[in-house]
Amino acid sequence: MPEGTLCNKRPIETDEQLKTLLADKSGKIYYEEMKHLDVDTAKLWDTIRKTMKSRLKTWLSICAHCGMCADSCFLYLINDRDPKQVPAYKIQSTLGEIVRKKGRVDNDFMHMAMETAWARCTCCNRCAMYCPHGIDVGVMMGYLRGLLYQQGFVPWEMKIGAGMHRVYRAQMDVLPEEFVDTFQWMIEESEEEYPGLTVPVDKEGADIMYTVNAREVKHYPEDLAEAAILFHIAGEDWTIPSSGWELTSLAMFAGDWEACRLQVESVYSAMERLKPKRMIGTECGHAHRATVIEGPYWAGRKDGKPPVPSIHYVEWVAEALRTGKLKIDPEKRLKRKVTLQDSCNYIRNHGLREITREIMSYIVEPGYFVDMAPNKEHNYCCGGGGGFNGIGIFRPQRNKALITKRDQILNTGAELVVAPCHNCWDAIRDLEEEYEIGISWSFLKPLLVSMVVVPEHMKPEE
Amino acid sequence: MFKKILFATSATGACDHAARVAFAMAGRFSAQLDIFHVIGLPTRAYSQVVIDAKTRERVEIDEEYCDWVKEELRVYYEQLLEKLAGNHTMEVAVGETHREILRKVRNDPPDLIVMGGSTRHVEDSAFRNVVTGSTFQRVAKAAPRPVLVITRPAASFWGGFSRIVVGTDFSEGADMAVEYALHLARTTGCEICLFHAVDISGLPLGQFLTQDDIEDRLRVARKRIRSRYVPQFGDIRNYTVDVWEGIPGLEIVKYAREKQADLIIMAHHARRAESGEDRMGSVMEQVIVRAGCPVLSLNRTVFK
C-alpha cells in the first residue's frame, strides 16, 4: 500500500509540510492513514543489525524476569499493577519481539509498540536503578522510538516537533530575528527597574553563553527577562547567540536521530563561533540531556562532550548563591511549605540532587522545606516526561500518570512546588488543572528575582 | 490626542463597563478603535489545542475558529458597533493574555489602552486571587502607553473629559501623571483637580495625631503641590488643589466622587511581589476597584 500524504516514513523537511501536517487537526487524517501504513520489515531488520550493539543485545537477553523493575515503575503502580506495565514486559514485547522476529512485524504490532514507547514509558530511567543487572528500559525505549520513527509510526505531535527542529532549529516556529527581538523587548520592559540591564548578542569570548527553550520566546518571555536580570545582578559576563540558542530537542522524544544531530550541531556551532568559557541552559531537563549529554554522541564528537563546558541552570544558581554573586534577602525567603520536584533528566540521570537542595536551603526559610517521598534520584517522573505531556491521543494515559505526582505532592502538604524544568512545570500545571489540589508551582527564576538583594548601584534612582 | 485606542477585552461581563467607555471615547475623539481578544493559552508549545477562555472548552485554533470568534465579538458588541462612527479593527490572538496584549501594543502602538476589571468572578478558580485582575496589573506595569481601566459602571461617562483628578504622592511617577494631565487639559480644556491624601491609616495602635498635627501636614502638602506642580501649569488657570487626610485610596475615590470627575490619573508604582505577580501600589489598586469613573494608569516608560 502506498504511503499516506501525511503519515509516511519521510521526515518533515519544509515549512510547507509542517503547516500541512499542523492543519490536520489532532492528526485525524494522519492517524487514519497510519492504520494502513506498511512496515518495511527489511529496512527495520537492516537498521537493527547495523545499530543495535552489544549493550542492548545483552540487556535483552540477560533479563532474568525477576520483576524487580515492576514496583520501580510509576506507570505500573498507577495502572493497578497491570502485568503488561512491567518494564521488562514492555520492552520484551516490543523491541524484544522485533528482534526475535527479525523485523517481521505488522501494522497492528507497530501500533502497539507506538503506544508502549510513548504512552507506557516516559524514559525516566527509574527502572534502571532497581534492576539487578542495571538494564535501562528507558534507554531501550529511546532506541525503539528511533525504529518506530523511521517506520513512520510516531505520534502526530512528535512528528511535528521533530519537523520543527528540522525546519527552525527550535521546537517552535521561531523566526531567526524573533529570538533576539523578543529578548531585547524583555530588556526594554525591565530596564526601568534594573538600570543598565542589557543583553549582549553574539559576544565573543564571554564567560557564559545562555541558551533557552523556544516556548519561552513564544509564550513566556518573562523567563528571558528574569534570566537577564539574574545574570545582571550577579555581574556575569554573558551573551546569547543569535542562532543556535535552542537547548531543547523534541526530536529526541520523537526518535528522529538525524534531527537530533542537526539541532545540537546548531548549538555547538554557536559555541564554536562565540567561544564562551561555558554554556548555561535554561531550566529544562531533557534539553540538558539532549544538548549536553547525548548530543555529542549524535554529532559524532569522540570525547562525548560539547565544544565548551556546559552546565545546567541549577548548577549556575547554586554556584552564584554559594559564591555570593547572588545574595538572598532573608526577609523574603519562602515562608510557606515548599517541596521540590526532582526532574529525572538532571537529578537521576545527571546527579544534581544535592545542588537543587542546596538552592532550597538558601531560598526557603528553615523548617518550611518538605521533601517528597521518595525523593532525589528515587523520585518519580512528573508524569509528563519523554513527550507524554504533548501527545493528544495519549492524554488520558498521561492524566492518569499525573496521579502519582499529585499524591506525592499532597503527602508533603506543600503549597508550592519548585519545578526547575519545563516538562515538570507543565505536568504540575496540568495536574493542578485536572485535579485542582490547590497548589502553586514555579520555576526558580521568578522566585530568585523576587528575593535577591539588588546592589545599590543597580537600583533605579528615586 | 487619542487617535488610536486599543480595547483589550475578554468579551465577558467583566469588560462591559470598559467597552462602553472605549466606544464612547472612540466616538468623542474620532479615534480608530482596535478591539483585541486573547482566546487562550495553548496547552503545549506548538499545539493548537487551547482552552477558550470564554467558553472554557478545549478547542483547536485555526483560521476558521478565529473567524468564528471574531464573529462572536461582533455580535457581542453589536449595539456599540452600530453607533460607532469611525473605523475599527478586530483581532484575536493566542497566548498568555497580558503578554499578547503587550505584544500587540509593541507591534501596533495605540495612544491609549482600555481594559476592564478582573475576570475572576466570572471564571473559575483557575485565575489567581487578585483584586484588580492580574492581566491589568501586568499590562499596566509594562505597557509603554497609558492604560485606562474601568471596573465599575462609569454611568455619566460621555467620552470626553471636563474634570479630571490627578492623585499625587510626590513621586517621579506622580510628576509624570501631572504632566500627562496638563497635556490632556490643553487638548480638551478640562479642569485639573490636583489631589494628595495625607495618610493617617498607618498609625500604630494607641498613637494619636492631634487635629493640629494633621492640619499642619495638610498645609505642608498643599504648599508642596503648589511649588512642585503649579509652575508647570503656564497659562492653565482651570485647576484646584486639595489635600485631605484619611486612607489614601478611599480619599481619592471620595474626592473624585464629590468633584464628579470623569477621570482619575495615577502613577503606577511597579513592585514585584513574592509569587512573581506584579503588585502595583495598593493605593492604586484600591482606587481602581472603587472608583466611580475610569482610572488612568501611567508607568515610567510612557514618556520614553
Interface residues (C-beta under 8 A of the other chain):
Chain A: L22 A23 K25 S26 E157 I160 G161 M164 Q171 M172 D173 W185 E188 E189 E192 E193 A214 R215 K218 H219 Y220 P221 E222 L250 K332 L334 N389 G390 G392 D426 D430 E433 E436 S440 S442 P446 L447 V449 S450 M451 E462
Chain B: L41 P42 T43 R44 A45 Y46 S47 Q48 V49 E60 D62 G95 E96 R99 L102 R106 S125 A126 A142 S171 E172 A270 R272 A273 E274 S275 G276 N299 R300 T301
